[in-house]
Each structure stands twice: as structure tokens, then as C-alpha cells.
Amino acid sequence: MYEYNDNEHKSEERTVTITHRIVKITEEGFKTKGDAIDAVDDYLVKSPDIVGMVKFKIPYLGSFFRVANTTPGFVLLIIIPAILIIAIEIKNIIGYRA
């Protein structure tokens, strides 16, 4: 199911999902490490604790959502473009009737 060098998601008591890379597979579980640090985790992850596997990633998508979750970011990335689209459509409707 999971292999060496797979990225996997772990569920912990927290509501945050953690992504680590499998560096060793044992009968007891998986040894993992984060990609941002060289140290291997000092605990084993059991198979039931794994909730998924990373198949691909979209660069900077997380940054977009992090910015969009702030009030200024939401206004800049969602509200202003929505107003512009509505204004353009209203202009097109008025121009179509004339």
C-alpha cells in the first residue's frame, strides 16, 4: 500500500493534518520525517493513523488560500473580481439591448 519515499498524511489529536515522507517501513509501522527537516521522527506511525497519500501538489495554492482567508485578501481576490465581472456583464446586457 505505502512505499518508501511516499508522502503520507497523518491524523493526530489536533484538527491539523500533517504531511510527512515515509523513510522506513517496519512490521510495527512507518518511520517518517518532514521534508523541511532532516531529522527522522522519533515515533512510528501505524497504518490506521494514515488518512491519505499525496499524489500531486499545486505550487502556491496554499498561499492563495492563506491570503484569501484574511479580510483584505478576500476583498482583493474574491469581492473585487466578482464586482468587475458583474459590471462587465451589466455593460454587455445594456449594450446588447441597444
Residue pairs with C-beta under 8 A, 6 or more apart in sequence:
1 47
2 8
2 22
2 25
2 30
2 47
2 50
2 53
3 22
3 25
4 22
4 23
4 24
4 25
5 21
5 22
5 23
6 21
6 22
6 53
6 54
7 19
7 20
7 21
7 22
7 35
7 53
7 54
8 19
8 20
8 21
8 22
8 30
8 32
8 45
8 50
8 52
8 53
8 54
9 17
9 18
9 19
9 50
9 51
9 52
9 53
9 54
10 17
10 18
10 19
10 20
10 32
10 45
10 49
10 50
10 51
11 17
11 49
11 50
11 51
12 18
12 49
17 51
18 34
19 34
19 35
19 54
20 32
20 33
20 34
20 35
20 41
20 45
21 32
21 33
21 34
21 35
22 30
22 31
22 32
23 31
23 32
23 33
23 40
24 30
24 31
24 40
25 31
26 44
28 44
28 46
29 44
29 45
29 46
29 47
30 44
30 45
30 46
30 47
30 50
31 40
31 41
31 44
31 45
32 40
32 41
32 45
33 39
33 40
33 41
34 41
64 77
66 73
67 73
67 76
67 77
68 74
68 77
68 78
